[in-house]
Amino acid sequence: MSYITGSSSKCGAVKETTYGTAPSGAVTPLRMTAESLRATYNRLDEGVLLASKTAPQQEVGSVTVDGTVNTVLNPSFVDWLLEVSLGKVASSTTENGQYEITGDPDHLMVYDETVYNLADVNTPYLPSSTVRVNRGTQGFAYTGMTVSTLTLDATSQDFVKADIAFNGLKEETAVNTYSDAAVPGSYKCTKAKLWKSEAGSDEIDDFIDENQWTGCPVDKTYDVESTTLTIDNGTQTVPATYCSGLYSNRPLFGQRSVTVACNVPYSEDFEAFKNEYYSSEDPDMLALMLMFGSKENVTFINTSTLDVTVPKYQVYVIVPNVSITDSTANASGDSLIEASFTGTAASANGKEPLIVITRRYYEISNQQ
């Protein structure tokens, strides 16, 4: 028996049109760093008392599929991930025309934007996917995979990481093929910011100006070391029936939660933040926007000789109403004092969006 290293493994995913049925054709590769997908075959015996020296023979009573895929977030699969995790494509816009900076409409460009929201409460199911894995010798197709939790981890001077937890239907052996299309650079935290605004802000323009990718204005941004955003879909297992046989019924999503956790340098600014949003007897809520981009850039050249450079691929994560639930800072020896805060998305009337995520793409098609 020989060993196989993880460097020979591949993982990809595709949204299903029919729940539990694996689509044919190549899948979009995920920039996987680790995975724990598995099928659990729950065995049972009759439980009768027999005059026997050994335990009775067991049979399979049910099969469950779950696990996680850990990835480096990449523009090649971000649209799939946001749709299957949040459940709703709120709007999609593609324009090929003039892009105006500081009053100079000089550049013909392609602009593409898609906005994602949490699925409406009257939507029974989240989109399902087939996740295909090859561990070096054998390919598997995990069907009916529903995202239970998505965690985005943005740590300074690192890539943006995405950890995806699934509940699924079946594990099937398969011959897997993966798309060989060119993959853009992954999203980087050297091109990230955490912006703040008044509670209720849910538009990008509520947070930023034209220079959103240059500098860190102290009145609009938090100088954080890392941000972890978690979307929990509150998936609930539906009880098995005679018709479901060995397999589970399609899971439903319940009350969903969005949390934001940040590590920040300790300073007087942190104490002011803590007093306003956490320790006050009547604390305010605020809106936060995490933004990050790819390593590729697009430069718009104005007739006024001003060059504006932005990431070619961009993601904006807006949490319109954040209630700070914890805020700490403690000294430990003579090392730097670390501070942190945690917030939970809130909705005053149950209808306001807990989270809005916008994916943007820019490309110059012609310089005039």
N, C-alpha and C positions, 0 to 999 in steps of 0.2 A: 504494500500500500504506500502510495506517495502522497506528499502534502501539496496543497495548492495555496498560493498566496492570494490575498485580497486584491492585489494589483491587477489580476485577470478578471475581476468582476465588473459587470455592467448593470445599469438600472435605467429604466425609462418608463414613461407613463403616457396614457392617452385617455381622453374623456370617452365614456361609453354612450352610445345612443340607446341601447337597451340594457337595463340593469342586469349585471351578472354575465353579460355576453362580451367576450373579448373581441374588439374590432381587429380586422385583419390589417396587414401592412406594417410598415416601420413605425416605431414610436419615437417620441422626442426624448433624447437622453437627459437624465438628471445628473447634475454634477455631484454625484454621491460621494460622501466621505465614509459612511457606515450605514448599515441597515440591520433590522431585527425582525423582518417579516417571517411569519411562520404560521403553519396550520397546526392546531392542537386537536388531536383525535381523542376524545373523551371516552374512555372504555368503561364498561360495566359488566357485571355478571348477574346471574339470577338470584343470588343471595340465599339459595336454599341450603339447608343443612344436609350435608352428605357425609357418609362414612368414607372419607377419602384422606389420603396422606398429603394431598396438594390442594391448592386453591382451585376453584372451578375455572373453566375456560372463559375468557372475556370476549366481548364483542363491542364494536364501535356503536356508541349511543348517539353521539353528536359530534359535529365538527365546527370549530370556530377558527377564524382567521383574523389576525391583528398584527401590529408591529409598527415600527417607525422607519423613516428614511431621513437621514441627515445629509444635507446638501450645502453647497456654496451657491447662493442665489445668483441666477444668470438670466439675462434677457431672453434667452432661447426658450425658457419654460415658465417665465413669470406669469404670462397670461393664463396658461392652464392652471397654475397654482392658485392664483387669486380667484378665478372663477369657481373652482371646485371647493375652495376653502370658505369663501364668503357666500357664494351661491347666486349672486345676482350681478349681471352686467347692466349698470344703470344707464350708461351712454357710451357711444363710440363715435369718434369724429376723425375724418381724414381729409386734409386739405393740401392742395398743391397750388401754391400761389405766393403772394408777396408776404414777406415777414418784415415788420417795421421796428426799427430800433432808433430811438431818439429822433423820430420824425423823418428818417431816411428810408423809404421803401425801395431798397435796391436789390433785394435778394429773393430769387425764386427758390422755394424750398418745399420739402415734404414734411408735413406736420401730422402726427398720428397720436391720438389720445383715447384711452379707454378708462372709464370710471367704474369701480366695483363697490357694491354695498352688500350688507348682510341680506340674505333672502328674507322676504316678507314672512310674517308669522303664519299666514294662511297657506304658505308653500309647504307641502308635506315632506319633501325630501330635498337633500342637497344633491348636486350632480355626483355621479359615481364614475370611477375610473378603473382601468386595468393597469396594474403596475407589473412590469416585466423585469425579471431579475435573472442574470446569468452569473453563476458563481464559479465559472471556469470549466466545469464539465457538463452541467445540466442546466437547462433553461426552465424557468417557472413563470407562469402567468397567474397573478393574484387578481381575481375578478371581484366586482362589486365593492371596490374600495372607496369608503367614505371618510373624509377628513374629520377626525374628532377634535384635534388640536393642532394649530399652527403656531410655531414660535419663531420670531425673527430676532436674531442677536446681532447687534451692530456695535462692535468694540473698536475703539480708535486704532488706527494703523493696521486694520485687518480687513478681510472681506466680510460681507454680510452673509451670515449663516441662516439657513432655514431648516428647522426640524419639523417633520410632518408625521403626525400620528394617525394611523388608519384603523378602521374596523372594516372587515371584508366578508366575502361570501365563500369563495373556494380557492384552493391551490391546485393548479393544473400544470403538468409537465408540458413544455412547449419549446418550439424552435423559434427563438426570438431574433428579430432583426431591428436594428437601430438606425435612425436617420444619420447620414454622414454629411449633413449640411454644415457649413462653416459656423462656428460658435463664436459670438462676440465675447469681449472681456466681461468678467463677472463684476457685480456691483461692489464698490469699495467704500470703506468708511473714511478714507481720506477725502472723500467727496460726500460728506454727510453733515447734516446740521439738525439740531432740535430747536424748532421755532415755537414761540408762545404767542397767544392772542387771547382776546376776551372769550369767555365761555359762550358757546353757541356758534363760533366761527367754523364753517364747514367748507369754505372755498379757499383755494390756494392763494388768491389775491388778498384774502384777509390777513395773511401772514407775511408775504414777501413783497419785494419791489423788483425792479429790473436787474438789480445786482445781487440776486439771491445766492449766487455761487461764489461771490467774492467777499472775504471778510466775515466777521462774526459780530454784527452790531449788538452791543450789550443790552439794548432796550428791547430786542426782539428774540434773542437766542439764549439758550442755556449752554454753558461750556461744559458738556458732559464727557465723561470718560467712556461710558458705554450705555446703551439702551437695549432693553429686552422687552419686546412686545409679544403678548400671548393672546391668541384668539381661541377661546374654548367654545365649541359648538354645542356642548351639553348633549351629545348624542346619547340616545337611550335604546337599549336592546329590546326589540319586540319579541314577546314570547313565541316559542315554537308552536306550530300547529301540526295537525295530521298532514296537511298539504306541504309543509316545509320539509318534512322528512328529516334527514340528518343535518340539514343546514339551517342557518338562522334566517329569519325574515329581514327585510331591508330596515336598517336602523332609522329612527326619526331623530331630528334635532330638537332640543328643548330650549330652555331659556339660556341665551348665550351671554358670555362675559368677555370683556376685553380689559387686560391689565397692562400697565406700563411700569417698568422698574428701571431706575437710572442710578448709576454711580457718578458722583460729582466731586470736584475738589471742595474741601471745607473752607468757607470764607464768611465774611460779613454778609455777602450777597445770599449765601445759603440760609443764614439765620433770618434774613428778611423774607425769603421765600417761605421758610417754615412758619414764621409768624403770620403771614398773610393767608396761606392756604391750608395749614394743618393745625397749629396750636391755638389759633384764635377761637373765641367762643362762638363766633359766627363766621367760619372760614368761607372764603370765596372758592368757586370753581374756576377752572381755566381751560383753554383749548391748547392742544399740543400738535405739532406736525413734525414728523420724522421724515427727512428727505435724504436720498442718496442717489448716486449715479454711477455709470460704468466708467472704465478707464478711457474709452474712446471719447474724443471731443469733437465738437463742431464749432467752427469759428465764423461769426458773422462780421463781415468787413464793411464798415460804414464809409460813406463819402467824406465824412468828417475825420477819417483816419482812426476812428476809435474801433478797436477790435473787441468783440465780446465773445468769450469762449465758454461753452456750456457742455456738460456731458451729453453724448449722443443718446443714451438711454437713461431715463430718469424715473424714479418712483417717489410719490408723495403719500405718506400715511397720516391721515388727519383723524384725531380723536377729539370731537367738538366739545365734549363736556367731561372733564376729568375731575374726580374727587380724590384728593390726596388722602390715602388711608394709613400711611406710615412715613415717618421721616426721622432718620437717626444720624448721629455723628458722635464718635467716641475716640478718645486718645488711647494709644497703645505704645508705650515706650516713647522713644524720641523720633519715631518715624512719622511720616506725613499723616495727618488726620484725614480719614476717609469718611465721606458722607454719602447718604443714599436717600432716595424717596421712592415710594410706590403709589401709583394712582389707579383708580378703577373708573372705567367709562360708565357714565350715568345717562339716563334719559328721563326727562321730567314727566312726559306724558306717554311713554311707551312707544311713541311713533318717531321721535327724532332719531337720526342715525347714530349708532354707537361708534361707527368707524366708517371712513370713506378712504379708499385707496385709488390713486390715479397713476396710471402708467403712461409715460410720454416717450416719443421717439422723434428725433429730428434728423433730417438729411438734406444737404444742399443738392439740388438737382441742376441748378444753373446759376452762374454768377453773371450779373449784368454789368 
